[in-house]
Amino acid sequence: MVTIRLSRSGAKKRPFYHLTVTDSRRSRDGRFIERVGFFNPVARGQEERLRVDRERIEYWQGQGAQLSARVAKLLSVAETSSEAA
């Protein structure tokens, strides 16, 4: 099954996550099909905290991809923040 989930990168104590489309049997940071955004939980000041390619996520969901729980929550946050802006 294809899933859209977070893949960790960044330095020790400074996490940075990519939103990746991947086969659910692959490891967390393993091979992926496509990167569709990022999440920076330790963003400061003017740094961008979350970027999502909505069009590609909708495409992959149309192909049957499932969202992880955390990605679903991040997408709802991104949606509400874009409506407020």
Jmol script that loads the backbone (N, CA, C; Angstrom):
load data "model"
ATOM      1  N   MET A   1       0.844  -1.175   0.000  1.00  0.00           N
ATOM      2  CA  MET A   1       0.000   0.000   0.000  1.00  0.00           C
ATOM      3  C   MET A   1       0.894   1.245   0.000  1.00  0.00           C
ATOM      4  N   VAL A   2       0.474   2.249  -0.714  1.00  0.00           N
ATOM      5  CA  VAL A   2       1.209   3.513  -0.777  1.00  0.00           C
ATOM      6  C   VAL A   2       0.704   4.433   0.335  1.00  0.00           C
ATOM      7  N   THR A   3       1.637   5.038   1.067  1.00  0.00           N
ATOM      8  CA  THR A   3       1.274   5.951   2.143  1.00  0.00           C
ATOM      9  C   THR A   3       1.997   7.278   1.979  1.00  0.00           C
ATOM     10  N   ILE A   4       1.391   8.316   2.532  1.00  0.00           N
ATOM     11  CA  ILE A   4       2.024   9.632   2.600  1.00  0.00           C
ATOM     12  C   ILE A   4       2.364   9.835   4.064  1.00  0.00           C
ATOM     13  N   ARG A   5       3.660   9.917   4.361  1.00  0.00           N
ATOM     14  CA  ARG A   5       4.098   9.983   5.749  1.00  0.00           C
ATOM     15  C   ARG A   5       5.335  10.864   5.880  1.00  0.00           C
ATOM     16  N   LEU A   6       5.780  11.061   7.121  1.00  0.00           N
ATOM     17  CA  LEU A   6       6.951  11.891   7.392  1.00  0.00           C
ATOM     18  C   LEU A   6       8.222  11.051   7.356  1.00  0.00           C
ATOM     19  N   SER A   7       9.274  11.646   6.802  1.00  0.00           N
ATOM     20  CA  SER A   7      10.593  11.036   6.777  1.00  0.00           C
ATOM     21  C   SER A   7      11.545  11.999   7.469  1.00  0.00           C
ATOM     22  N   ARG A   8      12.261  11.539   8.506  1.00  0.00           N
ATOM     23  CA  ARG A   8      13.088  12.432   9.316  1.00  0.00           C
ATOM     24  C   ARG A   8      14.446  12.671   8.677  1.00  0.00           C
ATOM     25  N   SER A   9      14.872  13.912   8.752  1.00  0.00           N
ATOM     26  CA  SER A   9      16.232  14.286   8.376  1.00  0.00           C
ATOM     27  C   SER A   9      16.638  15.429   9.285  1.00  0.00           C
ATOM     28  N   GLY A  10      17.733  16.093   8.983  1.00  0.00           N
ATOM     29  CA  GLY A  10      18.199  17.166   9.849  1.00  0.00           C
ATOM     30  C   GLY A  10      19.271  16.668  10.796  1.00  0.00           C
ATOM     31  N   ALA A  11      19.729  17.535  11.660  1.00  0.00           N
ATOM     32  CA  ALA A  11      20.804  17.206  12.590  1.00  0.00           C
ATOM     33  C   ALA A  11      20.245  16.679  13.911  1.00  0.00           C
ATOM     34  N   LYS A  12      21.143  16.216  14.753  1.00  0.00           N
ATOM     35  CA  LYS A  12      20.744  15.758  16.081  1.00  0.00           C
ATOM     36  C   LYS A  12      20.154  16.939  16.851  1.00  0.00           C
ATOM     37  N   LYS A  13      19.034  16.723  17.499  1.00  0.00           N
ATOM     38  CA  LYS A  13      18.310  17.749  18.268  1.00  0.00           C
ATOM     39  C   LYS A  13      17.705  18.854  17.397  1.00  0.00           C
ATOM     40  N   ARG A  14      17.786  18.751  16.067  1.00  0.00           N
ATOM     41  CA  ARG A  14      17.199  19.728  15.133  1.00  0.00           C
ATOM     42  C   ARG A  14      16.459  18.966  14.031  1.00  0.00           C
ATOM     43  N   PRO A  15      15.323  18.350  14.361  1.00  0.00           N
ATOM     44  CA  PRO A  15      14.632  17.530  13.371  1.00  0.00           C
ATOM     45  C   PRO A  15      14.050  18.359  12.226  1.00  0.00           C
ATOM     46  N   PHE A  16      13.965  17.724  11.073  1.00  0.00           N
ATOM     47  CA  PHE A  16      13.358  18.299   9.880  1.00  0.00           C
ATOM     48  C   PHE A  16      12.715  17.124   9.160  1.00  0.00           C
ATOM     49  N   TYR A  17      11.467  17.271   8.765  1.00  0.00           N
ATOM     50  CA  TYR A  17      10.745  16.157   8.170  1.00  0.00           C
ATOM     51  C   TYR A  17      10.311  16.483   6.744  1.00  0.00           C
ATOM     52  N   HIS A  18      10.468  15.505   5.848  1.00  0.00           N
ATOM     53  CA  HIS A  18       9.939  15.607   4.495  1.00  0.00           C
ATOM     54  C   HIS A  18       8.627  14.827   4.455  1.00  0.00           C
ATOM     55  N   LEU A  19       7.623  15.355   3.768  1.00  0.00           N
ATOM     56  CA  LEU A  19       6.407  14.603   3.512  1.00  0.00           C
ATOM     57  C   LEU A  19       6.680  13.782   2.267  1.00  0.00           C
ATOM     58  N   THR A  20       6.667  12.462   2.401  1.00  0.00           N
ATOM     59  CA  THR A  20       7.024  11.601   1.287  1.00  0.00           C
ATOM     60  C   THR A  20       5.896  10.638   0.953  1.00  0.00           C
ATOM     61  N   VAL A  21       5.816  10.321  -0.325  1.00  0.00           N
ATOM     62  CA  VAL A  21       4.925   9.274  -0.809  1.00  0.00           C
ATOM     63  C   VAL A  21       5.797   8.034  -0.926  1.00  0.00           C
ATOM     64  N   THR A  22       5.429   6.973  -0.221  1.00  0.00           N
ATOM     65  CA  THR A  22       6.283   5.788  -0.178  1.00  0.00           C
ATOM     66  C   THR A  22       5.457   4.522  -0.014  1.00  0.00           C
ATOM     67  N   ASP A  23       6.070   3.406  -0.321  1.00  0.00           N
ATOM     68  CA  ASP A  23       5.455   2.110  -0.069  1.00  0.00           C
ATOM     69  C   ASP A  23       5.489   1.878   1.441  1.00  0.00           C
ATOM     70  N   SER A  24       4.399   1.434   2.009  1.00  0.00           N
ATOM     71  CA  SER A  24       4.314   1.285   3.465  1.00  0.00           C
ATOM     72  C   SER A  24       5.285   0.238   4.003  1.00  0.00           C
ATOM     73  N   ARG A  25       5.799  -0.646   3.158  1.00  0.00           N
ATOM     74  CA  ARG A  25       6.728  -1.680   3.615  1.00  0.00           C
ATOM     75  C   ARG A  25       8.160  -1.170   3.733  1.00  0.00           C
ATOM     76  N   ARG A  26       8.434   0.001   3.189  1.00  0.00           N
ATOM     77  CA  ARG A  26       9.783   0.579   3.253  1.00  0.00           C
ATOM     78  C   ARG A  26      10.039   1.185   4.633  1.00  0.00           C
ATOM     79  N   SER A  27      11.322   1.349   4.969  1.00  0.00           N
ATOM     80  CA  SER A  27      11.669   1.955   6.254  1.00  0.00           C
ATOM     81  C   SER A  27      11.312   3.438   6.250  1.00  0.00           C
ATOM     82  N   ARG A  28      11.272   4.031   7.420  1.00  0.00           N
ATOM     83  CA  ARG A  28      10.861   5.434   7.575  1.00  0.00           C
ATOM     84  C   ARG A  28      11.662   6.374   6.692  1.00  0.00           C
ATOM     85  N   ASP A  29      12.966   6.221   6.685  1.00  0.00           N
ATOM     86  CA  ASP A  29      13.828   7.119   5.918  1.00  0.00           C
ATOM     87  C   ASP A  29      14.348   6.462   4.642  1.00  0.00           C
ATOM     88  N   GLY A  30      13.725   5.378   4.222  1.00  0.00           N
ATOM     89  CA  GLY A  30      14.188   4.629   3.060  1.00  0.00           C
ATOM     90  C   GLY A  30      13.747   5.247   1.742  1.00  0.00           C
ATOM     91  N   ARG A  31      13.784   4.415   0.713  1.00  0.00           N
ATOM     92  CA  ARG A  31      13.446   4.860  -0.629  1.00  0.00           C
ATOM     93  C   ARG A  31      12.004   5.351  -0.685  1.00  0.00           C
ATOM     94  N   PHE A  32      11.774   6.394  -1.461  1.00  0.00           N
ATOM     95  CA  PHE A  32      10.435   6.967  -1.574  1.00  0.00           C
ATOM     96  C   PHE A  32      10.096   7.178  -3.041  1.00  0.00           C
ATOM     97  N   ILE A  33       8.826   7.421  -3.310  1.00  0.00           N
ATOM     98  CA  ILE A  33       8.362   7.654  -4.671  1.00  0.00           C
ATOM     99  C   ILE A  33       8.472   9.131  -5.019  1.00  0.00           C
ATOM    100  N   GLU A  34       8.003   9.990  -4.104  1.00  0.00           N
ATOM    101  CA  GLU A  34       8.002  11.431  -4.363  1.00  0.00           C
ATOM    102  C   GLU A  34       7.967  12.200  -3.045  1.00  0.00           C
ATOM    103  N   ARG A  35       8.622  13.361  -3.036  1.00  0.00           N
ATOM    104  CA  ARG A  35       8.525  14.281  -1.895  1.00  0.00           C
ATOM    105  C   ARG A  35       7.461  15.312  -2.225  1.00  0.00           C
ATOM    106  N   VAL A  36       6.527  15.517  -1.295  1.00  0.00           N
ATOM    107  CA  VAL A  36       5.413  16.429  -1.562  1.00  0.00           C
ATOM    108  C   VAL A  36       5.343  17.584  -0.572  1.00  0.00           C
ATOM    109  N   GLY A  37       6.393  17.787   0.209  1.00  0.00           N
ATOM    110  CA  GLY A  37       6.406  18.913   1.135  1.00  0.00           C
ATOM    111  C   GLY A  37       7.398  18.694   2.251  1.00  0.00           C
ATOM    112  N   PHE A  38       7.374  19.617   3.211  1.00  0.00           N
ATOM    113  CA  PHE A  38       8.232  19.469   4.378  1.00  0.00           C
ATOM    114  C   PHE A  38       7.572  20.075   5.601  1.00  0.00           C
ATOM    115  N   PHE A  39       8.089  19.686   6.772  1.00  0.00           N
ATOM    116  CA  PHE A  39       7.628  20.182   8.061  1.00  0.00           C
ATOM    117  C   PHE A  39       8.860  20.449   8.910  1.00  0.00           C
ATOM    118  N   ASN A  40       8.990  21.690   9.398  1.00  0.00           N
ATOM    119  CA  ASN A  40      10.119  22.086  10.235  1.00  0.00           C
ATOM    120  C   ASN A  40       9.579  22.441  11.622  1.00  0.00           C
ATOM    121  N   PRO A  41       9.598  21.498  12.573  1.00  0.00           N
ATOM    122  CA  PRO A  41       9.001  21.761  13.885  1.00  0.00           C
ATOM    123  C   PRO A  41       9.761  22.772  14.735  1.00  0.00           C
ATOM    124  N   VAL A  42      11.009  23.064  14.405  1.00  0.00           N
ATOM    125  CA  VAL A  42      11.803  24.007  15.202  1.00  0.00           C
ATOM    126  C   VAL A  42      12.059  25.306  14.444  1.00  0.00           C
ATOM    127  N   ALA A  43      11.157  25.664  13.537  1.00  0.00           N
ATOM    128  CA  ALA A  43      11.309  26.902  12.763  1.00  0.00           C
ATOM    129  C   ALA A  43      11.233  28.111  13.687  1.00  0.00           C
ATOM    130  N   ARG A  44      12.085  29.096  13.406  1.00  0.00           N
ATOM    131  CA  ARG A  44      12.111  30.319  14.209  1.00  0.00           C
ATOM    132  C   ARG A  44      11.971  31.521  13.298  1.00  0.00           C
ATOM    133  N   GLY A  45      11.386  32.573  13.826  1.00  0.00           N
ATOM    134  CA  GLY A  45      11.297  33.833  13.087  1.00  0.00           C
ATOM    135  C   GLY A  45      10.564  33.694  11.769  1.00  0.00           C
ATOM    136  N   GLN A  46      11.231  34.066  10.696  1.00  0.00           N
ATOM    137  CA  GLN A  46      10.616  34.055   9.371  1.00  0.00           C
ATOM    138  C   GLN A  46      10.782  32.728   8.637  1.00  0.00           C
ATOM    139  N   GLU A  47      11.382  31.735   9.267  1.00  0.00           N
ATOM    140  CA  GLU A  47      11.554  30.434   8.629  1.00  0.00           C
ATOM    141  C   GLU A  47      10.192  29.807   8.358  1.00  0.00           C
ATOM    142  N   GLU A  48      10.086  29.147   7.236  1.00  0.00           N
ATOM    143  CA  GLU A  48       8.837  28.483   6.864  1.00  0.00           C
ATOM    144  C   GLU A  48       8.692  27.194   7.672  1.00  0.00           C
ATOM    145  N   ARG A  49       7.548  27.019   8.311  1.00  0.00           N
ATOM    146  CA  ARG A  49       7.319  25.857   9.177  1.00  0.00           C
ATOM    147  C   ARG A  49       6.764  24.666   8.404  1.00  0.00           C
ATOM    148  N   LEU A  50       5.897  24.927   7.443  1.00  0.00           N
ATOM    149  CA  LEU A  50       5.223  23.845   6.734  1.00  0.00           C
ATOM    150  C   LEU A  50       4.992  24.246   5.292  1.00  0.00           C
ATOM    151  N   ARG A  51       5.354  23.366   4.376  1.00  0.00           N
ATOM    152  CA  ARG A  51       5.051  23.573   2.953  1.00  0.00           C
ATOM    153  C   ARG A  51       4.469  22.268   2.421  1.00  0.00           C
ATOM    154  N   VAL A  52       3.338  22.383   1.728  1.00  0.00           N
ATOM    155  CA  VAL A  52       2.631  21.214   1.229  1.00  0.00           C
ATOM    156  C   VAL A  52       2.261  21.450  -0.227  1.00  0.00           C
ATOM    157  N   ASP A  53       2.523  20.448  -1.080  1.00  0.00           N
ATOM    158  CA  ASP A  53       2.084  20.501  -2.476  1.00  0.00           C
ATOM    159  C   ASP A  53       0.716  19.820  -2.537  1.00  0.00           C
ATOM    160  N   ARG A  54      -0.326  20.617  -2.307  1.00  0.00           N
ATOM    161  CA  ARG A  54      -1.700  20.123  -2.208  1.00  0.00           C
ATOM    162  C   ARG A  54      -2.120  19.332  -3.454  1.00  0.00           C
ATOM    163  N   GLU A  55      -1.734  19.832  -4.628  1.00  0.00           N
ATOM    164  CA  GLU A  55      -2.130  19.204  -5.890  1.00  0.00           C
ATOM    165  C   GLU A  55      -1.599  17.772  -5.987  1.00  0.00           C
ATOM    166  N   ARG A  56      -0.342  17.575  -5.616  1.00  0.00           N
ATOM    167  CA  ARG A  56       0.263  16.245  -5.689  1.00  0.00           C
ATOM    168  C   ARG A  56      -0.321  15.305  -4.627  1.00  0.00           C
ATOM    169  N   ILE A  57      -0.631  15.837  -3.457  1.00  0.00           N
ATOM    170  CA  ILE A  57      -1.235  14.998  -2.418  1.00  0.00           C
ATOM    171  C   ILE A  57      -2.616  14.532  -2.867  1.00  0.00           C
ATOM    172  N   GLU A  58      -3.391  15.425  -3.464  1.00  0.00           N
ATOM    173  CA  GLU A  58      -4.709  15.039  -3.970  1.00  0.00           C
ATOM    174  C   GLU A  58      -4.581  13.999  -5.075  1.00  0.00           C
ATOM    175  N   TYR A  59      -3.557  14.155  -5.924  1.00  0.00           N
ATOM    176  CA  TYR A  59      -3.322  13.169  -6.982  1.00  0.00           C
ATOM    177  C   TYR A  59      -3.061  11.792  -6.372  1.00  0.00           C
ATOM    178  N   TRP A  60      -2.158  11.732  -5.396  1.00  0.00           N
ATOM    179  CA  TRP A  60      -1.802  10.448  -4.800  1.00  0.00           C
ATOM    180  C   TRP A  60      -2.964   9.846  -4.022  1.00  0.00           C
ATOM    181  N   GLN A  61      -3.772  10.669  -3.378  1.00  0.00           N
ATOM    182  CA  GLN A  61      -4.953  10.140  -2.695  1.00  0.00           C
ATOM    183  C   GLN A  61      -5.929   9.562  -3.713  1.00  0.00           C
ATOM    184  N   GLY A  62      -6.018  10.180  -4.875  1.00  0.00           N
ATOM    185  CA  GLY A  62      -6.847   9.645  -5.946  1.00  0.00           C
ATOM    186  C   GLY A  62      -6.344   8.304  -6.451  1.00  0.00           C
ATOM    187  N   GLN A  63      -5.039   8.076  -6.329  1.00  0.00           N
ATOM    188  CA  GLN A  63      -4.435   6.807  -6.731  1.00  0.00           C
ATOM    189  C   GLN A  63      -4.526   5.755  -5.625  1.00  0.00           C
ATOM    190  N   GLY A  64      -5.070   6.131  -4.461  1.00  0.00           N
ATOM    191  CA  GLY A  64      -5.279   5.176  -3.378  1.00  0.00           C
ATOM    192  C   GLY A  64      -4.313   5.293  -2.215  1.00  0.00           C
ATOM    193  N   ALA A  65      -3.487   6.323  -2.187  1.00  0.00           N
ATOM    194  CA  ALA A  65      -2.532   6.490  -1.086  1.00  0.00           C
ATOM    195  C   ALA A  65      -3.262   6.866   0.200  1.00  0.00           C
ATOM    196  N   GLN A  66      -2.774   6.338   1.315  1.00  0.00           N
ATOM    197  CA  GLN A  66      -3.341   6.628   2.626  1.00  0.00           C
ATOM    198  C   GLN A  66      -2.447   7.624   3.353  1.00  0.00           C
ATOM    199  N   LEU A  67      -3.053   8.526   4.118  1.00  0.00           N
ATOM    200  CA  LEU A  67      -2.293   9.489   4.914  1.00  0.00           C
ATOM    201  C   LEU A  67      -1.981   8.893   6.278  1.00  0.00           C
ATOM    202  N   SER A  68      -0.784   9.166   6.789  1.00  0.00           N
ATOM    203  CA  SER A  68      -0.492   8.794   8.176  1.00  0.00           C
ATOM    204  C   SER A  68      -1.262   9.756   9.078  1.00  0.00           C
ATOM    205  N   ALA A  69      -1.409   9.402  10.336  1.00  0.00           N
ATOM    206  CA  ALA A  69      -2.178  10.234  11.271  1.00  0.00           C
ATOM    207  C   ALA A  69      -1.564  11.625  11.408  1.00  0.00           C
ATOM    208  N   ARG A  70      -0.251  11.694  11.530  1.00  0.00           N
ATOM    209  CA  ARG A  70       0.420  12.990  11.709  1.00  0.00           C
ATOM    210  C   ARG A  70       0.314  13.850  10.450  1.00  0.00           C
ATOM    211  N   VAL A  71       0.441  13.259   9.280  1.00  0.00           N
ATOM    212  CA  VAL A  71       0.321  14.024   8.036  1.00  0.00           C
ATOM    213  C   VAL A  71      -1.097  14.553   7.883  1.00  0.00           C
ATOM    214  N   ALA A  72      -2.100  13.758   8.233  1.00  0.00           N
ATOM    215  CA  ALA A  72      -3.486  14.223   8.160  1.00  0.00           C
ATOM    216  C   ALA A  72      -3.691  15.433   9.063  1.00  0.00           C
ATOM    217  N   LYS A  73      -3.105  15.394  10.257  1.00  0.00           N
ATOM    218  CA  LYS A  73      -3.224  16.519  11.183  1.00  0.00           C
ATOM    219  C   LYS A  73      -2.507  17.750  10.629  1.00  0.00           C
ATOM    220  N   LEU A  74      -1.317  17.572  10.058  1.00  0.00           N
ATOM    221  CA  LEU A  74      -0.573  18.689   9.473  1.00  0.00           C
ATOM    222  C   LEU A  74      -1.333  19.315   8.303  1.00  0.00           C
ATOM    223  N   LEU A  75      -1.975  18.485   7.493  1.00  0.00           N
ATOM    224  CA  LEU A  75      -2.744  19.010   6.363  1.00  0.00           C
ATOM    225  C   LEU A  75      -3.936  19.826   6.837  1.00  0.00           C
ATOM    226  N   SER A  76      -4.581  19.393   7.914  1.00  0.00           N
ATOM    227  CA  SER A  76      -5.705  20.175   8.431  1.00  0.00           C
ATOM    228  C   SER A  76      -5.220  21.506   8.988  1.00  0.00           C
ATOM    229  N   VAL A  77      -4.046  21.521   9.621  1.00  0.00           N
ATOM    230  CA  VAL A  77      -3.461  22.768  10.121  1.00  0.00           C
ATOM    231  C   VAL A  77      -3.112  23.687   8.956  1.00  0.00           C
ATOM    232  N   ALA A  78      -2.527  23.124   7.896  1.00  0.00           N
ATOM    233  CA  ALA A  78      -2.155  23.919   6.723  1.00  0.00           C
ATOM    234  C   ALA A  78      -3.397  24.507   6.057  1.00  0.00           C
ATOM    235  N   GLU A  79      -4.467  23.732   6.027  1.00  0.00           N
ATOM    236  CA  GLU A  79      -5.710  24.192   5.412  1.00  0.00           C
ATOM    237  C   GLU A  79      -6.316  25.351   6.195  1.00  0.00           C
ATOM    238  N   THR A  80      -6.339  25.243   7.518  1.00  0.00           N
ATOM    239  CA  THR A  80      -6.918  26.317   8.324  1.00  0.00           C
ATOM    240  C   THR A  80      -6.050  27.568   8.291  1.00  0.00           C
ATOM    241  N   SER A  81      -4.730  27.408   8.241  1.00  0.00           N
ATOM    242  CA  SER A  81      -3.857  28.587   8.186  1.00  0.00           C
ATOM    243  C   SER A  81      -3.938  29.274   6.829  1.00  0.00           C
ATOM    244  N   SER A  82      -4.154  28.513   5.748  1.00  0.00           N
ATOM    245  CA  SER A  82      -4.281  29.139   4.431  1.00  0.00           C
ATOM    246  C   SER A  82      -5.624  29.863   4.300  1.00  0.00           C
ATOM    247  N   GLU A  83      -6.661  29.367   4.979  1.00  0.00           N
ATOM    248  CA  GLU A  83      -7.957  30.051   4.957  1.00  0.00           C
ATOM    249  C   GLU A  83      -7.894  31.352   5.746  1.00  0.00           C
ATOM    250  N   ALA A  84      -7.117  31.363   6.825  1.00  0.00           N
ATOM    251  CA  ALA A  84      -7.001  32.561   7.660  1.00  0.00           C
ATOM    252  C   ALA A  84      -6.192  33.652   6.971  1.00  0.00           C
ATOM    253  N   ALA A  85      -5.281  33.258   6.091  1.00  0.00           N
ATOM    254  CA  ALA A  85      -4.410  34.239   5.423  1.00  0.00           C
ATOM    255  C   ALA A  85      -5.088  34.964   4.297  1.00  0.00           C
TER     256      ALA A  85
END
end "model"
wireframe off; spacefill off
backbone 0.3
color backbone group
